[in-house]
């Protein structure tokens, strides 16, 4: 185990790679990716399910029943359902969120996508986001997938962060620069 990674990170990455390989072998990556997206939406919107998954004192049979019920309701692939049951058996179900997020990152990476943070002063339309993505993809040669946020304090403009590279065209930032220049004079 790498000294820079925690046990939970290392374990989550290992399990997500295993799920990715099983999904790839059965030609179900797209289905499993969609299922995991739906599962994460449910997990993030329900504190009861989140607490249930994170509670190590839960009875294994109860956990099996809940996962089977969720799997049935969300129409999970058989491989994903079996994978979640394996996590319960191995007492790793409390890593399910981290494993799921790592799996989605693997899928994005396989498609050549890079995650970037885009903060706007207002909600952007789908066409605006697509145009920004297309323009930046042409410049960088990368497929960008945005983590979108709205921050009205920017007043206007955008902030884009791609790794350690930051572009800030916000009015707030420009006003701050002018303020700094005025204080220096």
C-alpha positions in Angstrom: 0.0 0.0 0.0 1.3 3.4 -0.9 2.4 5.5 2.1 0.6 8.6 0.5 -2.8 6.9 0.3 -5.1 6.0 3.1 -6.5 2.5 3.5 -9.9 3.6 2.4 -8.6 5.3 -0.7 -6.4 2.3 -1.7 -9.3 -0.1 -1.1 -11.8 2.0 -2.9 -9.5 2.3 -6.0 -8.9 -1.4 -6.0 -12.6 -2.3 -5.8 -13.5 0.3 -8.5 -10.9 -1.1 -10.9 -12.2 -4.6 -10.3 -15.8 -3.4 -11.1 -14.5 -1.6 -14.1 -12.8 -4.7 -15.5 -15.8 -6.9 -14.8 -18.1 -4.3 -16.5 -15.7 -4.1 -19.5 -15.5 -7.9 -19.9 -19.3 -8.1 -20.0 -19.6 -5.0 -22.3 -21.7 -3.3 -19.6 -19.6 -0.2 -18.8 -22.2 2.3 -20.0 -25.0 0.5 -18.2 -23.0 0.2 -14.9 -21.9 3.8 -15.2 -25.5 4.9 -15.6 -26.6 2.7 -12.7 -23.9 4.0 -10.4 -24.9 7.6 -11.3 -28.5 6.8 -10.3 -27.3 5.1 -7.1 -25.1 8.1 -6.1 -28.0 10.4 -6.8 -30.1 8.3 -4.4 -27.4 8.0 -1.9 -26.7 11.8 -1.8 -30.4 12.6 -1.6 -31.3 10.2 1.2 -29.7 10.6 4.6 -31.4 7.3 5.7 -29.7 5.3 3.0 -26.4 7.0 3.5 -26.6 6.3 7.3 -27.7 2.7 6.6 -24.7 2.1 4.3 -22.2 3.7 6.8 -23.5 1.8 9.8 -21.2 -1.2 10.5 -23.7 -2.6 13.1 -26.3 -3.4 10.4 -27.3 -7.0 10.0 -25.8 -8.5 6.9 -29.2 -10.0 5.8 -30.8 -6.5 6.2 -28.0 -5.1 4.0 -28.5 -7.8 1.4 -32.3 -7.0 1.4 -31.8 -3.3 1.1 -29.3 -3.6 -1.8 -31.5 -6.1 -3.6 -34.5 -3.8 -3.2 -32.5 -0.7 -4.5 -31.1 -2.8 -7.3 -34.5 -4.0 -8.3 -36.1 -0.5 -8.1 -33.2 1.2 -10.1 -32.9 -1.8 -12.5 -29.2 -2.4 -11.8 -27.2 -4.7 -14.0 -26.7 -8.1 -12.5 -22.9 -7.5 -12.2 -23.5 -4.3 -10.2 -26.0 -6.0 -7.9 -23.6 -8.9 -7.3 -20.7 -6.4 -6.8 -22.7 -4.6 -4.1 -23.5 -7.9 -2.4 -19.8 -8.8 -2.5 -19.0 -5.4 -0.7 -21.5 -6.4 2.0 -20.0 -9.9 2.3 -16.4 -8.4 2.6 -17.7 -5.8 5.0 -16.7 -3.0 2.6 -20.2 -1.5 1.9 -19.3 1.6 3.8 -16.8 2.4 1.0 -19.6 2.2 -1.6 -19.7 6.0 -2.2 -15.9 6.3 -2.7 -15.8 3.2 -4.9 -18.7 4.5 -7.0 -17.0 7.9 -7.4 -13.7 6.2 -8.4 -15.5 4.0 -10.9 -17.1 7.1 -12.6 -13.6 8.7 -12.7 -12.2 5.6 -14.4 -15.0 5.7 -17.0 -14.3 9.4 -17.7 -10.6 8.7 -18.0 -11.2 5.9 -20.4 -13.2 8.3 -22.6 -10.3 10.7 -22.5 -12.3 13.2 -20.4 -10.6 15.6 -17.9 -12.6 17.1 -15.1 -12.6 20.8 -14.7 -14.3 23.2 -12.3 -16.4 25.9 -13.9 -17.8 28.6 -11.7 -20.1 31.1 -13.2 -21.9 34.2 -11.9 -25.2 32.9 -13.3 -26.8 29.6 -14.5 -25.4 28.7 -17.9 -27.6 27.2 -20.6 -26.6 23.8 -22.1 -25.6 25.6 -25.4 -23.3 28.0 -23.4 -21.7 25.1 -21.6 -21.3 23.1 -24.8 -19.6 26.1 -26.5 -17.2 26.7 -23.7 -16.4 23.0 -23.6 -15.9 22.9 -27.4 -13.7 26.0 -27.5 -11.5 24.8 -24.6 -11.3 21.3 -26.0 -10.0 22.7 -29.3 -7.4 24.8 -27.5 -6.2 22.1 -25.1 -6.8 19.0 -27.2 -8.6 17.4 -24.2 -12.2 16.5 -23.6 -13.4 18.6 -20.7 -16.2 17.5 -18.3 -17.3 20.4 -16.1 -18.1 20.4 -12.4 -20.5 23.4 -12.6 -21.2 25.8 -9.8 -22.9 29.2 -9.6 -21.4 32.0 -7.4 -23.3 35.2 -7.7 -20.6 37.0 -5.8 -18.5 36.9 -9.0 -20.9 39.6 -10.3 -20.2 38.5 -13.9 -17.7 36.3 -15.8 -16.3 32.9 -15.2 -13.7 31.0 -13.2 -12.2 27.8 -14.8 -9.9 25.5 -12.9 -8.2 22.6 -14.7 -5.8 21.0 -12.3 -3.5 23.7 -11.1 -4.3 26.0 -14.0 -6.8 28.7 -13.3 -8.5 31.2 -15.6 -10.5 34.0 -13.8 -12.5 36.4 -15.9 -14.8 37.4 -13.2 -15.7 41.0 -12.5 -15.1 40.5 -8.8 -11.5 39.5 -9.6 -11.0 42.5 -11.9 -12.4 44.9 -9.3 -10.0 43.4 -6.7 -7.1 44.0 -9.0 -8.1 47.7 -9.6 -8.5 48.1 -5.8 -5.0 46.7 -5.3 -3.6 49.0 -7.9 -5.3 52.1 -6.3 -3.9 51.1 -2.9 -0.4 50.8 -4.3 -0.5 54.4 -5.8 
